[in-house]
């Protein structure tokens, strides 16, 4: 990646300092409900077990849902991707290579220890040093160190200007208790499984009991100032594990559970909306469904093969039949329409044309046999717990077959799928990104060599350089222009086949209300504020 010249850094300094002057302030505590703390248990359905209790390395949705109720974030998020206060009340930049967070002074861990800037700085420094896998560390390329300059202020030193890093690590990174985690030799290897005296939380609940394959039981903490009244309303939260979304829905209908953490399959939304005793909440979508083609595969390294695969997908059928018209095209671009400042209408969706796909395969040097099939076959991985992808995967296979391309579907339970992803054991990866809120950060993670979610394993010098320019750009118009050029490369080179973006729907019992929706399946109605605010009625 080429170095940028000094003039960029100088310009960045002025703009970043200006940014800090308008850093957001914290709003008052939530006023979503007037209910008071009671003795009820909120039971939530999930389809996977927790793999990691350490929030710095967790990557399963269930990991996130459980640990998010214990380990807070500095920032939260709005439906349009803009960041909102959580533990941090203000944030911004002191100068071009120094960021800051001002923190609330009323947070404490469940063992009574105050949550201070020392916890925040230690967490960041430990993640940088130990390099745990995941999104948090993946965003720290330009992070050097964090310092607690007071109990309520953290400053971070950067190796070079980075106009996204303060908000992104503030949102994606959990804060962990220094006095608990510092006992570990490495946070990348710390199990945090509760065997050394239990879990310590600064979220609304603390994990107490684990029955693997069955349930995860959490108790209310004594103090949680982010919710009205300062105390979570439900006394207990229990995550129960079910085989799939259909059994979750049956459990909700029978009253076994009070809410479902997973997004509803599109085909079930209308039915559940009309079901007595069930409330369906709509949540904004900040992510997208996509397929990536492993560039380490010699066949997939050929642009014409990737173009052929892209041309063999019936995108309209997927959105109409599988998504029930609850999704929209992004123009096969990783810059979604919801990111209105960045969205580029000139990028158009790949055209479904199996004849064109055959021509592209021939141009790439392949000859079909007497049955019309080319001598290639690709391993396509996806999670069986993702009911929507499970449906459209078959349509992708069928379309490719019409183009003479063989796709072997390998659907597995989610944790096996994640392990295969981490090892690069696939030709085609299919999945969903839950939150793609900041284009520069997203492209850094998804398309730079070594990026935490670079599932295409792409290394394109021109794309790398544009991402580097976007990282230091602070003028919005300049950053938009740079990232649109980067998106065009991704689109034209078919490094990422972005299929659609959609709003999501979540169901809960009508006997419970007060949920606070946040965008994406990761946050939905099971974000900390929502779970702490939910209460039984009647």
NUTOR-614132 format. One record per residue (C-alpha): chain; x, y, z. Coordinates in steps of 0.1 Angstrom, whole numbers, always signed. Layout:
SITE:mol:east:north:up
SITE:A:X:Y:Z
...
This chain:
SITE:mol:east:north:up
SITE:A:+0:+0:+0
SITE:A:+16:+33:-10
SITE:A:+22:+60:+16
SITE:A:+1:+92:+13
SITE:A:+18:+125:+13
SITE:A:+21:+149:+42
SITE:A:-5:+174:+29
SITE:A:-33:+148:+35
SITE:A:-22:+144:+71
SITE:A:-21:+182:+76
SITE:A:-56:+186:+62
SITE:A:-68:+157:+83
SITE:A:-55:+174:+115
SITE:A:-76:+205:+110
SITE:A:-107:+186:+101
SITE:A:-104:+161:+130
SITE:A:-99:+189:+155
SITE:A:-131:+205:+141
SITE:A:-148:+172:+145
SITE:A:-141:+171:+182
SITE:A:-158:+204:+187
SITE:A:-192:+190:+178
SITE:A:-188:+156:+195
SITE:A:-222:+143:+207
SITE:A:-233:+145:+243
SITE:A:-251:+119:+262
SITE:A:-289:+121:+264
SITE:A:-307:+115:+297
SITE:A:-313:+78:+306
SITE:A:-340:+60:+286
SITE:A:-376:+70:+292
SITE:A:-390:+40:+273
SITE:A:-410:+27:+302
SITE:A:-424:+37:+335
SITE:A:-424:+1:+348
SITE:A:-405:-7:+379
SITE:A:-382:-37:+387
SITE:A:-402:-68:+393
SITE:A:-397:-106:+397
SITE:A:-405:-118:+362
SITE:A:-382:-139:+340
SITE:A:-378:-130:+303
SITE:A:-372:-161:+283
SITE:A:-356:-156:+248
SITE:A:-351:-182:+221
SITE:A:-319:-187:+202
SITE:A:-307:-215:+178
SITE:A:-270:-218:+189
SITE:A:-249:-224:+220
SITE:A:-224:-199:+233
SITE:A:-189:-207:+220
SITE:A:-170:-179:+236
SITE:A:-178:-162:+269
SITE:A:-150:-137:+262
SITE:A:-166:-108:+243
SITE:A:-132:-99:+228
SITE:A:-131:-131:+207
SITE:A:-168:-141:+204
SITE:A:-182:-144:+169
SITE:A:-215:-164:+172
SITE:A:-247:-145:+175
SITE:A:-255:-162:+208
SITE:A:-220:-153:+221
SITE:A:-228:-117:+213
SITE:A:-264:-117:+227
SITE:A:-253:-131:+260
SITE:A:-220:-113:+265
SITE:A:-235:-80:+253
SITE:A:-257:-80:+284
SITE:A:-226:-81:+306
SITE:A:-199:-61:+288
SITE:A:-210:-26:+277
SITE:A:-199:-6:+247
SITE:A:-188:+30:+246
SITE:A:-212:+38:+218
SITE:A:-245:+26:+205
SITE:A:-261:+30:+170
SITE:A:-291:+46:+153
SITE:A:-311:+32:+124
SITE:A:-291:+52:+99
SITE:A:-257:+41:+112
SITE:A:-249:+72:+132
SITE:A:-234:+66:+166
SITE:A:-251:+73:+200
SITE:A:-238:+76:+236
SITE:A:-236:+46:+258
SITE:A:-207:+45:+283
SITE:A:-191:+74:+265
SITE:A:-209:+108:+267
SITE:A:-186:+126:+242
SITE:A:-160:+115:+217
SITE:A:-139:+129:+189
SITE:A:-103:+140:+182
SITE:A:-78:+162:+200
SITE:A:-56:+164:+170
SITE:A:-49:+143:+138
SITE:A:-34:+114:+157
SITE:A:-52:+116:+191
SITE:A:-88:+106:+198
SITE:A:-108:+108:+230
SITE:A:-138:+95:+249
SITE:A:-154:+112:+279
SITE:A:-172:+86:+301
SITE:A:-201:+84:+324
SITE:A:-191:+85:+361
SITE:A:-220:+63:+374
SITE:A:-212:+29:+359
SITE:A:-199:+0:+381
SITE:A:-192:-37:+378
SITE:A:-215:-62:+394
SITE:A:-189:-68:+422
SITE:A:-191:-31:+432
SITE:A:-159:-20:+415
SITE:A:-164:+13:+395
SITE:A:-161:+12:+357
SITE:A:-135:+38:+349
SITE:A:-113:+49:+321
SITE:A:-87:+25:+333
SITE:A:-109:-4:+323
SITE:A:-115:+11:+288
SITE:A:-78:+19:+282
SITE:A:-67:-15:+295
SITE:A:-92:-33:+273
SITE:A:-81:-15:+241
SITE:A:-44:-20:+249
SITE:A:-49:-57:+256
SITE:A:-67:-62:+224
SITE:A:-40:-45:+204
SITE:A:-13:-65:+222
SITE:A:-29:-100:+221
SITE:A:-46:-97:+187
SITE:A:-78:-118:+194
SITE:A:-97:-127:+162
SITE:A:-127:-106:+155
SITE:A:-140:-72:+145
SITE:A:-126:-53:+174
SITE:A:-90:-61:+167
SITE:A:-96:-59:+130
SITE:A:-103:-22:+133
SITE:A:-71:-13:+152
SITE:A:-46:-11:+124
SITE:A:-39:+25:+131
SITE:A:-43:+22:+169
SITE:A:-11:+26:+190
SITE:A:-23:+28:+226
SITE:A:-49:+41:+250
SITE:A:-43:+62:+281
SITE:A:-67:+69:+310
SITE:A:-59:+106:+316
SITE:A:-86:+107:+343
SITE:A:-112:+84:+357
SITE:A:-137:+96:+331
SITE:A:-115:+103:+300
SITE:A:-96:+81:+277
SITE:A:-73:+93:+249
SITE:A:-60:+70:+221
SITE:A:-28:+75:+201
SITE:A:-29:+67:+164
SITE:A:-1:+58:+141
SITE:A:-16:+80:+114
SITE:A:-49:+100:+109
SITE:A:-79:+78:+108
SITE:A:-113:+96:+106
SITE:A:-134:+65:+114
SITE:A:-115:+47:+142
SITE:A:-129:+66:+173
SITE:A:-165:+58:+164
SITE:A:-159:+23:+151
SITE:A:-139:+8:+180
SITE:A:-162:+27:+204
SITE:A:-192:+9:+189
SITE:A:-177:-25:+182
SITE:A:-155:-30:+212
SITE:A:-169:-42:+245
SITE:A:-153:-29:+277
SITE:A:-142:-57:+301
SITE:A:-132:-54:+338
SITE:A:-95:-49:+341
SITE:A:-93:-64:+375
SITE:A:-107:-97:+362
SITE:A:-92:-100:+327
SITE:A:-57:-88:+336
SITE:A:-52:-122:+354
SITE:A:-51:-139:+320
SITE:A:-18:-142:+302
SITE:A:-36:-132:+270
SITE:A:-71:-119:+263
SITE:A:-70:-138:+230
SITE:A:-69:-171:+249
SITE:A:-89:-162:+281
SITE:A:-119:-185:+283
SITE:A:-138:-163:+308
SITE:A:-160:-193:+314
SITE:A:-169:-185:+350
SITE:A:-148:-212:+366
SITE:A:-127:-187:+386
SITE:A:-156:-173:+407
SITE:A:-183:-164:+382
SITE:A:-188:-136:+358
SITE:A:-185:-99:+365
SITE:A:-208:-76:+346
SITE:A:-214:-39:+340
SITE:A:-244:-45:+317
SITE:A:-279:-51:+329
SITE:A:-275:-88:+336
SITE:A:-249:-113:+348
SITE:A:-246:-149:+336
SITE:A:-252:-173:+365
SITE:A:-261:-208:+351
SITE:A:-251:-226:+319
SITE:A:-267:-258:+306
SITE:A:-249:-264:+273
SITE:A:-274:-272:+245
SITE:A:-303:-261:+267
SITE:A:-301:-227:+284
SITE:A:-281:-197:+297
SITE:A:-296:-180:+328
SITE:A:-288:-145:+338
SITE:A:-296:-124:+369
SITE:A:-304:-87:+371
SITE:A:-276:-64:+384
SITE:A:-282:-40:+413
SITE:A:-274:-9:+392
SITE:A:-277:-1:+355
SITE:A:-280:+37:+350
SITE:A:-287:+35:+313
SITE:A:-323:+25:+319
SITE:A:-350:+45:+336
SITE:A:-350:+39:+373
SITE:A:-314:+26:+373
SITE:A:-324:-10:+376
SITE:A:-334:-36:+349
SITE:A:-371:-45:+351
SITE:A:-370:-83:+346
SITE:A:-354:-101:+374
SITE:A:-340:-128:+352
SITE:A:-332:-134:+315
SITE:A:-330:-169:+302
SITE:A:-317:-178:+267
SITE:A:-331:-212:+256
SITE:A:-315:-231:+227
SITE:A:-338:-245:+200
SITE:A:-328:-265:+169
SITE:A:-342:-240:+144
SITE:A:-364:-210:+138
SITE:A:-395:-231:+133
SITE:A:-393:-247:+168
SITE:A:-386:-212:+182
SITE:A:-418:-200:+167
SITE:A:-438:-230:+181
SITE:A:-423:-222:+215
SITE:A:-434:-186:+213
SITE:A:-469:-196:+202
SITE:A:-472:-221:+231
SITE:A:-458:-196:+257
SITE:A:-426:-215:+263
SITE:A:-406:-184:+254
SITE:A:-414:-147:+255
SITE:A:-392:-135:+226
SITE:A:-372:-148:+197
SITE:A:-337:-134:+192
SITE:A:-334:-145:+156
SITE:A:-349:-126:+127
SITE:A:-381:-142:+114
SITE:A:-381:-159:+80
SITE:A:-399:-136:+55
SITE:A:-425:-162:+48
SITE:A:-436:-162:+85
SITE:A:-439:-125:+90
SITE:A:-474:-119:+77
SITE:A:-488:-150:+96
SITE:A:-472:-140:+129
SITE:A:-484:-104:+125
SITE:A:-520:-117:+124
SITE:A:-515:-142:+153
SITE:A:-532:-134:+185
SITE:A:-509:-129:+215
SITE:A:-478:-122:+193
SITE:A:-463:-88:+185
SITE:A:-439:-84:+155
SITE:A:-414:-56:+156
SITE:A:-397:-42:+124
SITE:A:-360:-33:+127
SITE:A:-339:-13:+103
SITE:A:-314:-32:+82
SITE:A:-278:-19:+82
SITE:A:-263:-51:+67
SITE:A:-265:-72:+35
SITE:A:-266:-108:+23
SITE:A:-237:-117:+0
SITE:A:-216:-143:-16
SITE:A:-178:-141:-19
SITE:A:-156:-161:-43
SITE:A:-123:-175:-28
SITE:A:-95:-158:-48
SITE:A:-71:-185:-37
SITE:A:-90:-209:-59
SITE:A:-73:-209:-93
SITE:A:-106:-210:-112
SITE:A:-122:-183:-91
SITE:A:-91:-161:-95
SITE:A:-102:-156:-131
SITE:A:-125:-126:-134
SITE:A:-146:-142:-161
SITE:A:-154:-171:-139
SITE:A:-166:-148:-111
SITE:A:-186:-128:-137
SITE:A:-202:-161:-149
SITE:A:-212:-171:-114
SITE:A:-226:-136:-108
SITE:A:-246:-138:-141
SITE:A:-261:-172:-131
SITE:A:-280:-158:-101
SITE:A:-317:-149:-104
SITE:A:-317:-120:-80
SITE:A:-353:-110:-86
SITE:A:-365:-145:-78
SITE:A:-345:-146:-46
SITE:A:-360:-113:-34
SITE:A:-396:-121:-45
SITE:A:-398:-158:-36
SITE:A:-375:-162:-7
SITE:A:-376:-127:+8
SITE:A:-413:-121:+0
SITE:A:-404:-87:-14
SITE:A:-390:-77:+20
SITE:A:-356:-69:+5
SITE:A:-341:-44:-21
SITE:A:-312:-45:-44
SITE:A:-280:-26:-36
SITE:A:-270:-25:-73
SITE:A:-245:-54:-64
SITE:A:-226:-28:-44
SITE:A:-213:-29:-8
SITE:A:-226:+7:-4
SITE:A:-262:+2:+5
SITE:A:-291:+26:-2
SITE:A:-295:+33:+36
SITE:A:-261:+49:+35
SITE:A:-276:+77:+15
SITE:A:-244:+99:+14
SITE:A:-224:+71:-2
SITE:A:-249:+51:-23
SITE:A:-240:+52:-60
SITE:A:-270:+47:-83
SITE:A:-247:+43:-113
SITE:A:-237:+9:-101
SITE:A:-263:-16:-114
SITE:A:-271:-51:-103
SITE:A:-254:-80:-121
SITE:A:-278:-92:-149
SITE:A:-292:-127:-146
SITE:A:-283:-144:-180
SITE:A:-272:-180:-180
SITE:A:-263:-178:-217
SITE:A:-240:-150:-210
SITE:A:-225:-170:-181
SITE:A:-218:-198:-205
SITE:A:-200:-174:-229
SITE:A:-179:-161:-201
SITE:A:-168:-196:-191
SITE:A:-158:-203:-227
SITE:A:-139:-170:-228
SITE:A:-121:-181:-196
SITE:A:-109:-212:-215
SITE:A:-133:-239:-204
SITE:A:-150:-264:-227
SITE:A:-183:-279:-218
SITE:A:-188:-317:-220
SITE:A:-216:-335:-240
SITE:A:-240:-327:-211
SITE:A:-232:-290:-213
SITE:A:-212:-290:-180
SITE:A:-179:-273:-176
SITE:A:-151:-291:-158
SITE:A:-154:-271:-125
SITE:A:-171:-276:-92
SITE:A:-173:-252:-63
SITE:A:-179:-259:-26
SITE:A:-206:-235:-13
SITE:A:-208:-231:+25
SITE:A:-236:-216:+45
SITE:A:-252:-219:+79
SITE:A:-283:-241:+83
SITE:A:-295:-218:+111
SITE:A:-298:-191:+85
SITE:A:-331:-201:+71
SITE:A:-332:-175:+44
SITE:A:-298:-183:+30
SITE:A:-306:-220:+32
SITE:A:-335:-213:+8
SITE:A:-317:-191:-18
SITE:A:-286:-213:-18
SITE:A:-306:-239:-38
SITE:A:-317:-212:-63
SITE:A:-280:-202:-67
SITE:A:-271:-239:-73
SITE:A:-299:-243:-98
SITE:A:-290:-211:-118
SITE:A:-253:-222:-119
SITE:A:-264:-256:-132
SITE:A:-282:-240:-161
SITE:A:-249:-222:-169
SITE:A:-231:-255:-168
SITE:A:-213:-248:-135
SITE:A:-215:-273:-107
SITE:A:-220:-260:-71
SITE:A:-219:-284:-42
SITE:A:-239:-271:-13
SITE:A:-224:-276:+22
SITE:A:-249:-264:+48
SITE:A:-238:-270:+84
SITE:A:-247:-259:+119
SITE:A:-235:-223:+125
SITE:A:-204:-230:+146
SITE:A:-191:-256:+121
SITE:A:-197:-230:+94
SITE:A:-178:-204:+113
SITE:A:-149:-227:+118
SITE:A:-148:-235:+80
SITE:A:-149:-198:+73
SITE:A:-120:-191:+96
SITE:A:-99:-218:+79
SITE:A:-108:-206:+44
SITE:A:-123:-241:+37
SITE:A:-147:-230:+10
SITE:A:-148:-219:-26
SITE:A:-180:-198:-22
SITE:A:-190:-183:+11
SITE:A:-226:-172:+16
SITE:A:-237:-152:+46
SITE:A:-249:-120:+61
SITE:A:-231:-90:+75
SITE:A:-253:-77:+103
SITE:A:-240:-41:+105
SITE:A:-220:-23:+77
SITE:A:-223:+11:+91
SITE:A:-191:+29:+81
SITE:A:-178:+24:+45
SITE:A:-141:+29:+53
SITE:A:-141:+5:+82
SITE:A:-162:-20:+63
SITE:A:-139:-20:+33
SITE:A:-108:-22:+56
SITE:A:-122:-53:+72
SITE:A:-137:-69:+40
SITE:A:-112:-62:+13
SITE:A:-77:-54:+27
SITE:A:-52:-83:+30
SITE:A:-56:-97:+65
SITE:A:-90:-81:+70
SITE:A:-111:-99:+96
SITE:A:-139:-105:+71
SITE:A:-120:-106:+39
SITE:A:-136:-139:+28
SITE:A:-127:-134:-8
SITE:A:-90:-132:+3
SITE:A:-86:-104:-22
SITE:A:-54:-82:-25
SITE:A:-59:-55:-51
SITE:A:-33:-27:-50
SITE:A:-57:-1:-65
SITE:A:-84:-10:-40
SITE:A:-60:-10:-12
SITE:A:-48:+25:-21
SITE:A:-83:+39:-23
SITE:A:-91:+24:+12
SITE:A:-60:+41:+25
SITE:A:-71:+74:+11
SITE:A:-105:+70:+26
SITE:A:-91:+63:+60
SITE:A:-74:+97:+63
SITE:A:-101:+117:+44
SITE:A:-122:+139:+67
SITE:A:-140:+160:+43
SITE:A:-173:+142:+36
SITE:A:-174:+149:-1
SITE:A:-139:+137:-6
SITE:A:-145:+105:+14
SITE:A:-177:+97:-5
SITE:A:-159:+101:-39
SITE:A:-131:+79:-28
SITE:A:-153:+51:-14
SITE:A:-175:+52:-45
SITE:A:-144:+45:-66
SITE:A:-135:+17:-43
SITE:A:-170:+2:-45
SITE:A:-168:+3:-83
SITE:A:-137:-18:-82
SITE:A:-154:-43:-59
SITE:A:-184:-44:-82
SITE:A:-166:-46:-115
SITE:A:-141:-72:-103
SITE:A:-169:-92:-86
SITE:A:-149:-94:-53
SITE:A:-182:-95:-34
SITE:A:-216:-104:-48
SITE:A:-239:-83:-27
SITE:A:-274:-98:-31
SITE:A:-298:-75:-12
SITE:A:-304:-55:+20
SITE:A:-335:-59:+40
SITE:A:-354:-47:+71
SITE:A:-358:-75:+97
SITE:A:-388:-86:+118
SITE:A:-387:-99:+153
SITE:A:-414:-115:+174
SITE:A:-423:-114:+210
SITE:A:-452:-122:+233
SITE:A:-478:-95:+235
SITE:A:-476:-100:+273
SITE:A:-443:-82:+271
SITE:A:-437:-46:+260
SITE:A:-411:-19:+264
SITE:A:-386:-34:+239
SITE:A:-363:-8:+223
SITE:A:-354:-17:+187
SITE:A:-319:-12:+173
SITE:A:-308:-20:+137
SITE:A:-296:-54:+127
SITE:A:-301:-89:+140
SITE:A:-272:-85:+163
SITE:A:-290:-58:+183
SITE:A:-327:-61:+173
SITE:A:-348:-64:+204
SITE:A:-322:-81:+225
SITE:A:-298:-52:+229
SITE:A:-290:-43:+265
SITE:A:-313:-13:+268
SITE:A:-342:-32:+252
SITE:A:-338:-63:+274
SITE:A:-334:-41:+306
SITE:A:-365:-21:+296
SITE:A:-388:-50:+286
SITE:A:-416:-57:+311
SITE:A:-446:-79:+315
SITE:A:-481:-64:+312
SITE:A:-515:-75:+324
